[in-house]
Amino acid sequence: MKEITVLMTEDLTVGSIDPGVFLGPCFDVKLCVSNFANLHFMIEDCEPDLVVLAGDVLAPDQLSTLIDLGKGINKEMRFFNLYKYSTPEKMAAMCEAGCDLNICDVNSIKEVLRVVRSYFWEIGVDAKEFRTRLNKYVYSVLVSLDPHTAMSGFEYVLECAMEMLLRENRCFDLSADLMRLCSEKFGANVRSVESAMWRYVQQCWNTADLRVKERYFPRSCKNGTKPSVKTFLIELCDSIYAENRSSFCRYFISAENDLQIV
């Protein structure tokens, strides 16, 4: 569930760390050559949320053209410029070109990436939109485990996983809480819900590719045991949360601020 595509010029990363690893799983980092033609092509091709470049490689009119192009594709697209050795006059010219943030006195790529990460952390996410994307993401994960979405247990597991992931403290009682929730929502008795979920978990475990199971259920795979329904849900949600930790943290902050927590 990568949310933020970052386009960076390669000159910012030479001899340094992997920006994708540093930023974390909610950032998809793409690199391109530091010239106008390549930046123009990449902005059109990958439609990034953020473009980070060394301002000295472009003339102000070229930067202005790229910004106009980006805003035409996505009005929320942001442009950051790194000014390592720029004069005040050139910095002023770049500001007039319309970039969103000018990063001054930055000596390493780590410092640039910290600014990038903190910037998007402060923006937060729309809580309702995040829940919609999360539902699609969990759905796709379950399909990767077993494509039989017509099984009633599939709907119940999806509903329980969403409920668990959207609780900040993630505390629950499977029988008294989540299964009762499914029973009320889908009009089935609790024992039917429990039975359907158990059958679905067994089906997933017997048919899923080993690499997929190792990704989402590392403890059960390591122990060589079939997970119970509760263990299945806990490991699944732990893995999804771990892969998207920054996104969830931003969601809880935004949801609390907007009074949108479910």
C-alpha positions in Angstrom: 0.0 0.0 0.0 2.6 2.4 -1.0 1.2 5.9 -0.8 3.8 8.4 -1.8 5.9 8.3 -5.0 9.1 10.3 -4.7 11.1 11.1 -7.8 14.8 12.0 -7.0 17.7 13.0 -9.2 20.5 10.5 -9.0 23.1 13.1 -8.1 21.5 13.4 -4.7 22.2 9.7 -3.9 25.7 9.1 -5.1 27.8 7.4 -2.5 25.0 7.4 0.0 22.3 5.3 1.4 19.3 3.7 -0.3 16.6 6.4 -0.1 13.8 3.8 -0.4 15.1 1.9 2.7 15.6 5.1 4.7 12.2 6.5 4.0 10.3 3.3 4.7 7.5 1.3 3.1 5.0 4.0 2.5 7.4 5.7 0.1 8.1 4.5 -3.5 11.4 6.1 -4.6 12.3 6.4 -8.3 15.6 7.9 -9.5 16.3 9.7 -12.7 19.2 11.6 -14.5 19.6 15.2 -13.5 18.6 17.0 -16.6 15.5 18.7 -17.9 14.6 16.1 -20.6 14.7 13.1 -18.2 12.9 14.9 -15.4 10.2 16.0 -17.9 9.8 12.4 -19.1 9.7 10.8 -15.6 7.2 13.3 -14.2 4.8 12.4 -17.1 5.6 8.7 -16.8 5.3 8.0 -13.1 3.3 11.0 -11.9 5.1 11.4 -8.6 3.7 13.0 -5.5 7.0 14.6 -4.8 10.0 15.7 -6.9 13.3 16.2 -5.1 16.2 17.7 -7.1 19.4 19.7 -6.8 18.2 23.2 -7.8 21.5 24.1 -9.4 21.1 21.7 -12.2 18.2 23.5 -13.7 17.6 27.1 -14.8 14.6 28.8 -13.1 12.6 28.8 -16.3 13.2 25.0 -16.7 12.1 24.4 -13.1 9.0 26.6 -13.7 8.1 24.5 -16.8 8.5 21.2 -14.8 6.3 22.6 -12.0 3.6 23.7 -14.4 3.7 20.2 -16.0 3.5 18.5 -12.7 0.7 20.6 -11.3 -1.2 20.0 -14.6 -1.0 16.2 -14.0 -1.7 16.4 -10.3 -2.3 19.7 -8.5 -1.0 18.1 -5.3 2.4 17.3 -6.7 5.2 18.9 -4.7 8.7 20.1 -5.6 11.6 20.2 -3.2 14.9 21.8 -4.2 18.2 21.1 -2.5 20.5 24.2 -2.3 23.8 23.1 -1.2 26.0 25.9 -2.7 23.4 28.3 -4.1 23.7 32.0 -3.9 20.8 34.0 -2.3 20.0 35.4 -5.8 19.5 31.9 -7.3 17.5 30.7 -4.3 15.2 33.7 -4.7 14.8 32.9 -8.4 13.9 29.3 -7.7 11.3 30.4 -5.1 9.8 32.6 -7.8 9.6 29.5 -10.1 7.1 28.0 -7.7 8.8 25.2 -5.8 7.0 24.2 -2.6 10.1 23.9 -0.3 13.7 25.1 -0.6 16.0 23.0 1.5 19.0 25.1 2.5 22.3 24.2 4.1 21.8 20.4 3.7 25.0 18.4 3.6 23.8 14.9 3.1 21.0 12.8 1.5 19.9 11.7 5.0 19.1 15.3 5.9 17.1 15.7 2.7 15.2 12.5 3.4 14.4 13.5 6.9 12.9 16.7 5.6 10.8 14.7 3.1 9.6 12.3 5.7 8.7 14.9 8.2 6.9 17.0 5.6 4.6 14.1 4.6 4.2 13.1 8.3 2.7 16.5 9.0 0.4 16.4 6.1 -1.4 13.3 7.5 -4.0 11.4 5.5 -7.7 11.6 4.9 -9.1 9.0 7.3 -12.1 8.0 5.1 -9.9 7.6 2.0 -7.4 5.6 4.0 -10.0 3.2 5.2 -11.2 2.7 1.6 -7.6 2.0 0.3 -6.9 -0.3 3.3 -10.0 -2.4 2.5 -8.8 -2.8 -1.1 -5.3 -3.7 0.1 -6.5 -6.3 2.7 -8.8 -7.8 0.1 -5.8 -8.2 -2.3 -3.7 -9.8 0.4 -6.5 -12.3 1.1 -6.9 -13.0 -2.6 -3.1 -13.7 -2.8 -3.6 -16.3 -0.1 -6.6 -17.9 -1.7 -8.7 -16.6 -4.6 -12.0 -18.2 -3.5 -13.7 -14.9 -2.5 -17.1 -16.5 -2.7 -16.5 -18.4 0.5 -18.5 -16.8 3.3 -15.4 -17.1 5.5 -13.6 -14.6 3.2 -16.0 -11.8 4.0 -15.8 -12.5 7.8 -12.0 -12.6 7.8 -11.9 -9.4 5.8 -14.3 -7.7 8.2 -12.4 -8.8 11.3 -9.0 -7.8 9.8 -10.3 -4.4 9.0 -11.7 -4.0 12.5 -8.5 -5.0 14.1 -6.3 -2.8 11.9 -8.4 0.3 12.5 -8.2 0.0 16.3 -5.2 1.9 17.6 -4.8 -0.3 20.7 -5.6 -3.5 18.6 -7.2 -5.3 21.6 -10.1 -7.6 20.9 -11.9 -10.8 22.0 -12.5 -12.9 18.9 -15.7 -14.7 20.0 -17.3 -12.0 22.1 -16.3 -9.1 19.9 -15.3 -9.6 16.3 -17.4 -12.7 15.5 -20.5 -11.0 17.1 -19.8 -8.0 14.9 -19.8 -10.2 11.8 -22.9 -12.0 13.0 -24.8 -8.7 13.3 -23.5 -7.3 10.0 -24.1 -10.3 7.9 -27.1 -11.8 9.6 -25.6 -15.1 10.6 -25.3 -16.7 14.0 -22.0 -16.6 15.8 -21.4 -20.4 15.5 -21.9 -20.2 11.7 -19.4 -17.3 11.5 -16.9 -19.2 13.5 -17.3 -22.3 11.4 -17.0 -20.4 8.1 -13.9 -18.6 9.3 -12.2 -21.8 10.4 -12.9 -23.4 7.0 -11.5 -20.4 5.2 -8.3 -20.3 7.3 -7.8 -24.0 6.6 -8.3 -23.5 2.9 -5.9 -20.6 2.8 -3.2 -22.5 4.7 -3.5 -25.6 2.4 -3.5 -23.7 -0.9 -1.4 -20.5 -0.4 2.1 -20.2 -1.9 4.8 -20.8 0.7 6.4 -17.4 0.0 3.1 -15.6 0.6 2.6 -17.5 3.9 6.1 -16.7 5.0 5.5 -13.0 4.3 2.3 -12.7 6.3 2.6 -15.6 8.8 6.3 -15.9 9.7 5.7 -17.3 13.2 3.4 -20.1 12.1 5.7 -21.0 9.2 8.7 -21.0 11.6 6.9 -23.2 14.1 5.5 -25.5 11.3 2.0 -25.3 12.7 -1.4 -24.4 11.2 -2.7 -21.2 12.7 -6.0 -21.0 14.5 -8.4 -18.4 13.3 -7.3 -16.0 16.0 -3.6 -16.6 15.3 -4.3 -16.2 11.5 -5.9 -12.8 12.1 -3.2 -11.6 14.5 -0.3 -12.5 12.3 -2.0 -11.2 9.2 -2.7 -7.8 10.8 0.7 -7.6 12.4 2.4 -8.1 9.0 0.2 -5.6 7.2 0.7 -3.1 10.0 4.5 -3.6 10.0 4.8 -3.1 6.3 2.7 0.1 6.5 3.5 1.5 9.9 4.0 5.1 8.9 0.7 5.2 7.0 -1.2 3.8 10.0 0.4 6.3 12.4 -0.5 9.2 10.1 -4.1 7.7 9.8 -4.6 7.6 13.6 -3.3 11.2 14.0 -5.5 12.5 11.1 -8.6 10.5 12.2 -8.3 11.8 15.7 -7.9 15.4 14.5 -10.9 15.1 12.1 -13.1 13.1 14.5 -13.3 10.4 11.8 -12.3 7.3 13.8 -14.7 4.4 13.3 
